[in-house]
Amino acid sequence: MSQATPPSGYSPSFISTCAGIISSMALLVHTVFLGVFLYAFILPARQAQQLANPVITAIASVWLAGILWWLNHVHRVQWDIRGLSRQGEKDWYLLSANHQSWVDIFVLYQIYHGKVPLLKFFIKKELAYLPIVGQAWWALDFPFMRRYSKQFLAKHPEKAGDDLKETQKACEKFSQTPTSVMNFLEGTRFTTEKHRDQQSPFKHLLKPKAGGLAFAIQALGDKFSALTNITIHYPQGIPTFWDMMCGRFNHAVIQIEELPIPPRFSQGDYQNDGELRLEIQQWVTRMWEEKDALLETIKAEH
């Protein structure tokens, strides 16, 4: 079958840009429309959040369902999902993945939306001020993290460790209700520049940070029976959010595995027990070495 070509006089880039503008407008309308209902609940009912949460979660689920429908039926993204993963909305889940793009978030929701409790990410504090979406994250108790630069910590050493304390405090909220906690161990999106500046020992990954994961495990104790380890690869190159809007993202390979969490990890004190801290860091490093090798194998296939 011959490949369809764009109408005469219109380049593929022009058509994809038009598609991106239309998609962005549709997403904006979709977000604002549901945002009206969201504000109706989160502003007057913050003090009764226990009652409002199911409604707020339902609104967020409808918003996600709309975006995923668009990815699957308009842009027809090909999802190559490999491996088995536990599913069920009455359990707690701890998930981790390599981080390359904002698109990663939609990939993860494609896999798990409606199958496990709504995924909750650690989000930079500054993003809380995004219109509608920031307030939705706040209402849904997404954990916000304040990241300090090395220069700031050099001047304010008393702030060292505050981000980990915020992680533990946020996770303690999740002990009463089944929750899915998503942690990008690299702490930031992969770029060639960051990889070079870090002098990362991994070919396809940035250095992982074990602290946030360790505090999540310790805050929720035996709620987590395993870590869901997710590896994401984009055969066409890492897409941006705008690429997704324009329909230039249409293939993702996802490998999933369940890693048992050693019981000792939830029983010790990561911050004050040097032996335990080293053990967890080595566990994370081994996982990252295997993920790096897996990415090399997947890339060779494509």
HELIX and SHEET records of a PDB file:
HELIX    1   1 PRO A   12  ILE A   42  1                                  31    
HELIX    2   2 ARG A   46  ALA A   48  5                                   3    
HELIX    3   3 GLN A   49  HIS A   73  1                                  25    
HELIX    4   4 VAL A  103  TYR A  112  1                                  10    
HELIX    5   5 LYS A  125  TYR A  129  5                                   5    
HELIX    6   6 VAL A  133  ALA A  139  1                                   7    
HELIX    7   7 LYS A  150  LYS A  155  1                                   6    
HELIX    8   8 PRO A  157  LYS A  159  5                                   3    
HELIX    9   9 ASP A  162  GLU A  172  1                                  11    
HELIX   10  10 LYS A  173  SER A  175  5                                   3    
HELIX   11  11 THR A  192  GLN A  198  1                                   7    
HELIX   12  12 GLY A  211  LEU A  220  1                                  10    
HELIX   13  13 GLY A  221  LYS A  223  5                                   3    
HELIX   14  14 PHE A  241  CYS A  246  1                                   6    
HELIX   15  15 ARG A  264  GLN A  267  1                                   4    
HELIX   16  16 GLY A  274  GLU A  301  1                                  28    
SHEET    1   A 6 GLN A  78  ARG A  82  0                                        
SHEET    2   A 6 HIS A 251  PRO A 260  1                                        
SHEET    3   A 6 ALA A 226  HIS A 233 -1                                        
SHEET    4   A 6 TYR A  93  ALA A  97  1                                        
SHEET    5   A 6 SER A 180  ASN A 183  1                                        
SHEET    6   A 6 LEU A 119  PHE A 121  1                                        
SHEET    1   B 2 ILE A 123  LYS A 124  0                                        
SHEET    2   B 2 PHE A 144  MET A 145  1                                        
END                                                                             
